Amino acid sequence: MRLGVLDIGSNTVHLLVMDAHRGARPLPAYSHKEELRLSEHMDEGNRLSARGATRLREFVEEALRIAEDKGVEDLMAFATSAIRESVNGEEVLAGIKADTQVDIEVLSGQDEARLTFLAVRRWFGWSSGRLLVLDIGGGSLEIASGIDEQPDVAVSLPLGAGRLTRDRFTADPPPADEVRALRRHVRAEIARVVGKVSRYGQADHAVATSKTFRQLARIAGAAPSHEGANVRRVLGHADLVEWTDRLARMSTGERAELPGVSEGRAPQLPAGAIVADATMDLFGVAQLEVCPWALREGVILRRLDAMPEQ
């Protein structure tokens, strides 16, 4: 059957159309996305602005038209940290549902970590042993570890690359004292959960998902996206340490010229690199393998698992 997944993130809203059947590998059929940057449409009271709500509703309406054109039979919609933490997030979603009949599920941070973990497990299989899965989003960092399809532990921290850039940096490039302050903050936050995650045992396979990790791997020498999803891509911590320092000293324009870095994501890449560096260091990870599947695929897999056998 043809499924649609509408992902409302802090940076990007994304409609992914996939051909999927229970027991089979989901295959992407069509993708449509836009960088709405909902987190930047929050006022000081953490309310989503009328402009942000309108743009979101317009995208949902557009996604519905596209889904119909592409023959989607079942549309699943979910929102992550920007809507989850917005004071009026539920109100905005209720208005969208009234206008479009689209019911948007608000995922908790732990739900994000668990569903991403499921996608990674299905991609790499049982031979990977204990997985450690890291995902840096616009608003949050998700960490999960486990030996099965459900992780033993799933953690979400407010350390998204977009959030930290907006809240902690005042200039481009960021001043050195702000970079140091952010580094201290990030490491203190992650250090609080290292014991909670590591108590279940050392990971056999450390994996990264998300645009931030893919871009960091690309500038560190990983294969470009046009070579396909099945090409193995890794990010070494030694390379990341070097790039974390370099990115903080570059302007947004200079970062955008790096291979694989989009103009829209370039401003938040230094903060993302600081989070990635801290996570790898504190968990003792020398190398991460980048997984092409992440949260959206996890949502689809959960839906397929719940379908009755035919």
TIFI-617057 format. One record per residue: x, y, z of N, C-alpha, C in turn. Coordinates in steps of 0.1 Angstrom, whole numbers, padded with zeros to 4 digits, always signed. Example, Ala and Ser with C-alpha at 12.3 -4.5 7.8 and 13.67 -1.06 7.14 Angstrom:
BEGIN
+0132-0057+0078+0123-0045+0078+0132-0033+0078/+0128-0022+0071+0137-0011+0071+0129+0000+0079/
This chain:
BEGIN
+0008-0012+0000+0000+0000+0000+0009+0012+0000/+0003+0023-0004+0010+0036-0004+0007+0044+0008/+0017+0047+0016+0016+0054+0028+0022+0068+0027/+0016+0078+0034+0022+0091+0035+0026+0094+0050/+0037+0101+0052+0041+0105+0065+0044+0120+0065/+0037+0127+0073+0038+0142+0074+0046+0145+0087/+0058+0149+0086+0067+0151+0097+0068+0166+0099/+0063+0171+0111+0064+0185+0114+0075+0187+0124/+0086+0191+0119+0098+0193+0128+0100+0207+0131/+0111+0210+0139+0114+0223+0143+0119+0232+0132/+0127+0225+0123+0132+0232+0111+0124+0230+0099/+0121+0218+0096+0115+0214+0083+0102+0207+0085/+0093+0209+0076+0080+0201+0075+0082+0193+0062/+0079+0180+0063+0083+0171+0053+0072+0160+0050/+0067+0159+0038+0058+0149+0034+0066+0138+0027/+0066+0126+0032+0073+0115+0025+0062+0104+0021/+0062+0101+0009+0053+0091+0003+0061+0078+0001/+0056+0067+0007+0064+0054+0006+0054+0043+0002/+0060+0034-0006+0053+0021-0009+0057+0011+0002/+0048+0006+0010+0051-0002+0021+0041-0013+0023/+0046-0025+0027+0038-0036+0030+0044-0043+0042/+0036-0049+0050+0040-0056+0062+0050-0067+0058/+0062-0067+0064+0072-0077+0061+0081-0073+0050/+0079-0062+0044+0087-0058+0032+0094-0044+0036/+0104-0041+0029+0112-0029+0031+0104-0017+0025/+0101-0007+0033+0094+0005+0027+0103+0012+0017/+0097+0015+0006+0105+0022-0005+0100+0036-0008/+0108+0046-0007+0104+0060-0010+0099+0062-0024/+0087+0068-0025+0082+0071-0038+0082+0086-0042/+0080+0094-0031+0080+0109-0034+0083+0116-0021/+0089+0128-0023+0093+0136-0011+0090+0151-0014/+0084+0157-0004+0081+0172-0006+0084+0178+0008/+0092+0188+0008+0095+0195+0021+0097+0210+0020/+0096+0216+0031+0099+0231+0032+0104+0234+0045/+0114+0244+0045+0120+0248+0058+0111+0259+0064/+0101+0255+0072+0093+0265+0078+0099+0272+0091/+0109+0264+0097+0115+0269+0109+0105+0274+0119/+0097+0265+0124+0086+0268+0133+0092+0274+0146/+0104+0269+0150+0110+0273+0163+0113+0288+0162/+0115+0293+0151+0118+0308+0149+0105+0316+0149/+0094+0310+0149+0081+0317+0149+0075+0317+0163/+0083+0314+0173+0078+0315+0187+0081+0328+0193/+0071+0334+0201+0073+0346+0207+0080+0344+0221/+0082+0354+0229+0088+0353+0242+0081+0344+0252/+0068+0343+0250+0060+0334+0258+0059+0320+0253/+0067+0317+0243+0068+0304+0237+0055+0300+0230/+0048+0310+0224+0036+0307+0216+0040+0308+0201/+0034+0299+0194+0036+0299+0179+0028+0311+0174/+0035+0319+0166+0028+0331+0161+0017+0328+0151/+0008+0338+0148-0002+0336+0139+0003+0333+0125/+0014+0339+0121+0021+0337+0109+0026+0323+0108/+0032+0318+0118+0037+0304+0119+0026+0294+0117/+0015+0296+0125+0004+0287+0124-0002+0287+0110/-0003+0299+0104-0009+0299+0090+0000+0292+0080/+0013+0294+0081+0022+0287+0072+0021+0272+0074/+0020+0268+0086+0019+0253+0089+0006+0248+0083/-0005+0255+0085-0018+0250+0079-0017+0250+0064/-0011+0259+0058-0010+0260+0043-0002+0248+0038/+0009+0244+0046+0017+0233+0042+0009+0220+0043/+0001+0219+0054-0007+0206+0056-0017+0205+0044/-0023+0216+0041-0033+0216+0029-0026+0212+0016/-0014+0217+0014-0006+0214+0002-0002+0199+0003/+0002+0194+0014+0006+0180+0016-0006+0171+0013/-0018+0175+0017-0030+0167+0014-0033+0166-0001/-0031+0177-0008-0033+0177-0022-0023+0168-0029/-0011+0169-0025+0000+0160-0031-0003+0146-0028/-0006+0143-0015-0009+0129-0011-0020+0123-0020/-0030+0131-0022-0041+0126-0030-0036+0123-0045/-0029+0133-0050-0023+0131-0064-0014+0119-0065/-0007+0115-0054+0002+0104-0054-0004+0091-0050/-0017+0091-0048-0024+0079-0045-0022+0073-0031/-0019+0082-0021-0017+0078-0007-0030+0072-0002/-0030+0061+0004-0041+0054+0011-0042+0058+0025/-0031+0060+0032-0031+0062+0046-0021+0073+0049/-0025+0084+0055-0016+0095+0059-0015+0096+0074/-0002+0095+0078+0001+0096+0092+0008+0110+0094/+0005+0117+0104+0011+0130+0107+0015+0131+0121/+0027+0137+0123+0032+0138+0137+0040+0151+0138/+0041+0156+0150+0049+0168+0153+0059+0165+0164/+0070+0172+0164+0081+0170+0174+0082+0182+0183/+0095+0186+0186+0097+0195+0198+0091+0209+0196/+0091+0215+0185+0086+0228+0183+0071+0229+0187/+0063+0220+0182+0049+0220+0186+0047+0215+0200/+0055+0205+0204+0054+0199+0217+0056+0209+0228/+0065+0218+0226+0069+0227+0237+0062+0241+0235/+0054+0243+0224+0047+0255+0223+0035+0256+0232/+0033+0267+0238+0022+0269+0247+0008+0267+0240/+0007+0271+0228-0005+0270+0220-0004+0259+0209/+0005+0250+0211+0007+0239+0201-0006+0231+0199/-0012+0226+0209-0024+0218+0208-0035+0226+0202/-0036+0239+0205-0046+0248+0199-0044+0249+0184/-0032+0251+0180-0029+0252+0166-0033+0239+0159/-0029+0228+0164-0032+0215+0158-0047+0212+0157/-0054+0217+0168-0069+0215+0167-0075+0223+0156/-0070+0235+0154-0075+0243+0143-0072+0237+0130/-0060+0231+0128-0057+0225+0115-0066+0213+0113/-0068+0205+0124-0077+0194+0122-0091+0198+0118/-0096+0209+0124-0109+0213+0121-0110+0217+0106/-0099+0223+0101-0099+0228+0087-0096+0217+0077/-0088+0207+0081-0083+0197+0071-0087+0183+0074/-0092+0180+0086-0094+0166+0091-0082+0158+0093/-0070+0164+0093-0058+0157+0096-0055+0158+0111/-0054+0146+0116-0051+0144+0131-0036+0143+0132/-0029+0153+0138-0015+0153+0140-0011+0149+0154/-0004+0138+0155+0001+0132+0167+0013+0140+0172/+0013+0144+0185+0025+0151+0191+0033+0140+0198/+0045+0138+0193+0054+0127+0199+0062+0133+0210/+0063+0125+0221+0072+0129+0232+0087+0127+0227/+0096+0133+0234+0110+0131+0231+0114+0116+0232/+0109+0109+0242+0112+0095+0243+0105+0087+0231/+0093+0091+0227+0088+0084+0215+0097+0086+0203/+0102+0098+0201+0111+0101+0190+0123+0091+0191/+0129+0090+0202+0141+0082+0204+0137+0067+0201/+0126+0062+0206+0122+0048+0205+0119+0045+0190/+0112+0054+0183+0108+0051+0169+0120+0052+0160/+0129+0061+0163+0142+0062+0155+0150+0049+0158/+0151+0045+0170+0158+0033+0173+0152+0021+0165/+0139+0020+0165+0133+0009+0157+0137+0009+0143/+0137+0021+0137+0141+0022+0123+0156+0018+0121/+0164+0022+0130+0179+0018+0129+0180+0003+0131/+0173-0003+0140+0174-0017+0142+0170-0025+0130/+0159-0021+0123+0154-0028+0112+0164-0026+0100/+0171-0014+0099+0180-0012+0088+0193-0021+0090/+0198-0021+0102+0211-0028+0104+0209-0043+0108/+0198-0046+0114+0195-0060+0117+0201-0064+0131/+0198-0077+0134+0202-0082+0147+0217-0084+0148/+0224-0086+0137+0238-0088+0138+0246-0076+0144/+0239-0065+0145+0246-0053+0151+0247-0053+0166/+0240-0063+0172+0241-0064+0186+0235-0052+0194/+0242-0048+0204+0236-0037+0212+0239-0024+0204/+0228-0016+0201+0229-0004+0194+0229+0008+0203/+0237+0018+0200+0236+0031+0205+0232+0041+0194/+0221+0047+0195+0215+0055+0184+0215+0070+0189/+0220+0079+0181+0221+0093+0184+0214+0101+0173/+0206+0111+0176+0198+0119+0166+0198+0133+0171/+0204+0142+0163+0203+0156+0167+0193+0163+0158/+0182+0168+0163+0172+0175+0156+0174+0190+0158/+0163+0197+0153+0164+0212+0155+0162+0216+0169/+0153+0209+0176+0150+0212+0190+0156+0204+0201/+0159+0191+0197+0163+0182+0208+0173+0172+0203/+0180+0166+0212+0189+0154+0210+0183+0142+0216/+0182+0131+0208+0177+0119+0212+0188+0108+0213/+0188+0101+0224+0198+0090+0226+0190+0078+0230/+0193+0066+0224+0187+0054+0228+0197+0042+0227/+0195+0032+0235+0204+0021+0235+0196+0008+0238/+0200-0003+0231+0193-0015+0234+0197-0027+0226/+0192-0038+0229+0196-0051+0222+0185-0056+0214/+0173-0051+0216+0161-0056+0209+0156-0045+0200/+0143-0046+0196+0137-0036+0187+0132-0024+0195/+0129-0026+0208+0126-0015+0217+0138-0013+0225/+0143+0000+0227+0155+0002+0234+0153+0000+0249/+0164-0003+0256+0164-0004+0270+0162+0009+0277/+0168+0019+0270+0167+0033+0275+0166+0043+0264/+0157+0053+0265+0155+0063+0255+0154+0076+0262/+0163+0086+0258+0164+0099+0264+0163+0110+0254/+0157+0121+0258+0156+0133+0250+0160+0145+0258/+0170+0152+0252+0175+0164+0258+0173+0177+0250/+0170+0188+0256+0168+0200+0248+0181+0206+0242/+0187+0198+0234+0200+0202+0228+0200+0201+0213/+0189+0206+0207+0188+0206+0192+0197+0217+0187/+0202+0215+0175+0211+0225+0168+0205+0238+0166/+0192+0238+0162+0185+0251+0160+0183+0259+0173/+0178+0251+0183+0175+0257+0196+0187+0264+0202/+0199+0257+0202+0211+0262+0208+0216+0274+0200/+0215+0273+0187+0220+0285+0179+0212+0297+0182/+0199+0296+0183+0190+0307+0186+0192+0312+0200/+0193+0303+0209+0194+0307+0224+0207+0311+0229/+0218+0306+0222+0231+0308+0228+0241+0316+0220/+0239+0318+0207+0248+0326+0199+0242+0339+0195/+0250+0350+0196+0245+0363+0193+0251+0369+0180/+0261+0362+0174+0267+0367+0162+0271+0355+0153/+0275+0359+0141+0279+0349+0131+0293+0354+0125/+0304+0347+0127+0306+0335+0135+0303+0338+0150/+0300+0328+0158+0298+0331+0172+0311+0335+0179/+0310+0344+0189+0322+0347+0197+0328+0335+0204/+0341+0335+0206+0348+0324+0212+0342+0321+0226/+0339+0331+0234+0334+0329+0248+0320+0322+0247/+0312+0325+0237+0299+0319+0236+0301+0304+0232/+0310+0301+0223+0313+0288+0219+0317+0279+0231/+0326+0285+0240+0331+0278+0252+0319+0276+0261/+0311+0286+0263+0300+0285+0272+0290+0274+0268/+0287+0274+0254+0279+0263+0249+0285+0250+0251/+0297+0248+0249+0304+0235+0250+0302+0230+0265/+0304+0239+0274+0303+0235+0289+0288+0231+0291/+0279+0239+0286+0265+0236+0289+0261+0222+0283/+0265+0220+0271+0261+0208+0264+0267+0196+0271/+0280+0196+0274+0286+0185+0281+0280+0182+0295/+0277+0193+0302+0271+0190+0315+0257+0183+0313/+0249+0187+0303+0236+0181+0301+0237+0167+0297/+0246+0164+0288+0248+0150+0283+0254+0141+0294/+0263+0147+0302+0270+0139+0313+0260+0134+0323/+0249+0141+0325+0239+0137+0335+0232+0124+0331/+0232+0120+0318+0225+0108+0313+0234+0097+0309/+0247+0099+0309+0256+0089+0304+0255+0076+0312/+0255+0078+0325+0253+0066+0334+0240+0059+0332/+0229+0066+0330+0216+0060+0327+0216+0052+0315/+0223+0056+0304+0224+0049+0292+0234+0038+0292/+0246+0041+0298+0257+0031+0297+0255+0019+0307/+0247+0020+0317+0245+0010+0327+0240-0003+0321/+0235-0003+0309+0230-0015+0302+0240-0022+0294/+0252-0016+0293+0263-0022+0286+0269-0014+0275/+0281-0018+0271+0288-0011+0260+0281-0014+0247/+0280-0004+0238+0274-0006+0225+0283-0014+0216/+0277-0023+0208+0285-0030+0198+0285-0022+0185/+0275-0013+0183+0274-0006+0171+0268+0008+0174/+0276+0019+0172+0271+0032+0174+0267+0038+0161/+0254+0044+0161+0248+0048+0149+0243+0063+0151/+0243+0070+0140+0238+0084+0140+0228+0085+0129/+0217+0093+0132+0207+0097+0122+0206+0112+0122/+0198+0117+0113+0195+0132+0113+0204+0139+0103/+0198+0150+0098+0205+0159+0088+0218+0164+0094/+0219+0168+0106+0231+0173+0112+0242+0163+0111/+0240+0151+0115+0251+0141+0114+0254+0137+0100/+0244+0137+0091+0248+0134+0077+0256+0145+0071/+0254+0158+0074+0262+0169+0069+0276+0168+0075/+0277+0166+0088+0290+0165+0094+0298+0153+0088/+0292+0142+0086+0299+0131+0079+0303+0135+0065/+0295+0142+0058+0298+0145+0044+0310+0155+0044/+0310+0165+0052+0322+0174+0051+0335+0168+0057/+0333+0157+0064+0345+0150+0069+0349+0139+0059/+0342+0138+0048+0347+0129+0037+0338+0118+0033/+0326+0117+0039+0317+0106+0036+0311+0108+0022/+0306+0097+0016+0301+0097+0002+0289+0107+0001/+0288+0114-0010+0276+0122-0012+0263+0114-0013/+0252+0121-0011+0239+0114-0011+0235+0108-0024/+0240+0114-0035+0236+0108-0048+0242+0094-0051/+0251+0090-0043+0257+0076-0044+0247+0066-0039/+0236+0070-0032+0226+0061-0027+0227+0057-0013/+0216+0052-0008+0214+0049+0007+0223+0037+0011/+0226+0028+0002+0233+0016+0006+0248+0018+0008/+0253+0029+0004+0268+0032+0006+0270+0034+0021/+0281+0028+0026+0284+0029+0041+0290+0043+0043/+0285+0050+0053+0290+0064+0056+0293+0064+0071/+0305+0069+0075+0309+0070+0089+0314+0084+0092/+0314+0087+0105+0319+0099+0110+0329+0095+0121/+0341+0098+0120+0351+0096+0130+0352+0107+0140/+0354+0104+0152+0355+0115+0162+0367+0124+0160/+0378+0118+0156+0390+0127+0154+0387+0137+0143/+0380+0133+0133+0377+0143+0122+0367+0153+0127/+0357+0148+0135+0347+0158+0140+0353+0168+0149/+0363+0164+0158+0369+0174+0167+0375+0185+0158/+0382+0182+0148+0388+0192+0139+0378+0201+0133/+0367+0195+0128+0357+0203+0121+0348+0211+0131/+0347+0207+0143+0339+0214+0153+0346+0228+0155/+0359+0228+0156+0366+0240+0158+0366+0249+0146/+0367+0243+0134+0367+0251+0121+0354+0257+0118/+0343+0249+0121+0330+0254+0118+0326+0267+0126/+0331+0267+0139+0328+0278+0148+0335+0291+0143/+0345+0289+0135+0352+0301+0131+0348+0306+0117/+0340+0298+0110+0335+0301+0097+0322+0309+0097/+0320+0317+0087+0307+0324+0086+0296+0314+0080/+0284+0318+0081+0273+0310+0075+0275+0308+0060/+0280+0318+0053+0282+0317+0039+0293+0307+0036/+0304+0308+0044+0315+0298+0042+0310+0284+0044/+0302+0282+0055+0298+0268+0058+0289+0263+0046/+0281+0272+0041+0271+0268+0030+0278+0263+0018/+0291+0267+0016+0299+0263+0005+0305+0249+0007/+0305+0244+0019+0310+0230+0021+0302+0220+0015/+0308+0208+0011+0300+0198+0005+0289+0192+0014/+0277+0192+0008+0266+0186+0015+0259+0195+0025/+0263+0207+0027+0257+0216+0036+0247+0225+0029/+0235+0225+0033+0225+0234+0027+0226+0248+0033/+0221+0257+0026+0221+0271+0030+0213+0273+0043/+0201+0266+0043+0192+0268+0055+0198+0262+0067/+0206+0251+0066+0212+0244+0078+0225+0250+0082/+0232+0258+0074+0245+0262+0077+0246+0270+0090/+0236+0279+0093+0238+0287+0105+0239+0278+0118/+0232+0267+0118+0232+0259+0131+0242+0247+0131/+0250+0246+0121+0260+0235+0121+0270+0236+0132/+0275+0248+0135+0285+0248+0147+0279+0242+0159/+0267+0246+0163+0261+0241+0175+0258+0226+0174/+0254+0221+0162+0252+0207+0160+0265+0199+0162/+0276+0205+0157+0289+0198+0158+0294+0198+0172/+0291+0208+0180+0294+0208+0194+0287+0197+0202/+0274+0195+0198+0266+0184+0205+0271+0171+0200/+0274+0169+0187+0279+0156+0182+0292+0153+0189/+0301+0162+0190+0315+0160+0196+0313+0156+0210/+0305+0163+0218+0303+0160+0232+0297+0146+0234/+0287+0143+0225+0281+0130+0227+0290+0119+0224/+0298+0120+0213+0308+0109+0210+0318+0108+0221/+0323+0119+0226+0334+0119+0236+0329+0113+0249/+0317+0118+0254+0313+0113+0267+0308+0098+0267/+0304+0093+0255+0300+0079+0254+0312+0071+0249/+0323+0077+0247+0335+0069+0243+0334+0063+0229/+0327+0070+0220+0325+0065+0206+0336+0071+0197/+0344+0062+0191+0354+0066+0181+0349+0068+0167/+0338+0061+0164+0332+0062+0151+0317+0059+0151/+0310+0067+0144+0296+0065+0142+0293+0061+0128/+0283+0052+0126+0279+0049+0112+0266+0056+0110/+0264+0063+0099+0252+0070+0096+0242+0061+0090/+0230+0061+0095+0219+0053+0091+0209+0062+0082/+0205+0057+0070+0196+0065+0062+0182+0065+0067/+0178+0056+0076+0165+0056+0081+0165+0063+0095/+0154+0069+0098+0153+0076+0111+0138+0077+0115/+0134+0088+0121+0121+0088+0127+0109+0085+0118/+0109+0091+0106+0098+0089+0097+0097+0074+0093/+0108+0068+0091+0107+0053+0088+0102+0045+0100/+0106+0050+0112+0101+0044+0124+0086+0045+0125/+0081+0056+0122+0066+0058+0123+0059+0048+0113/+0065+0047+0101+0059+0038+0091+0060+0023+0096/+0071+0020+0101+0073+0006+0106+0063+0003+0117/+0061+0012+0126+0051+0010+0137+0037+0008+0131/+0034+0016+0121+0021+0015+0115+0019+0001+0108/+0030-0003+0101+0029-0016+0094+0028-0028+0104/+0035-0027+0115+0035-0037+0125+0021-0039+0132/+0014-0028+0132+0000-0028+0138-0010-0033+0128/-0007-0034+0116-0017-0039+0106-0019-0054+0107/-0032-0058+0105-0035-0073+0106-0029-0080+0094/-0025-0092+0096-0019-0100+0085-0031-0103+0075/-0028-0103+0062-0038-0105+0052-0035-0119+0046/
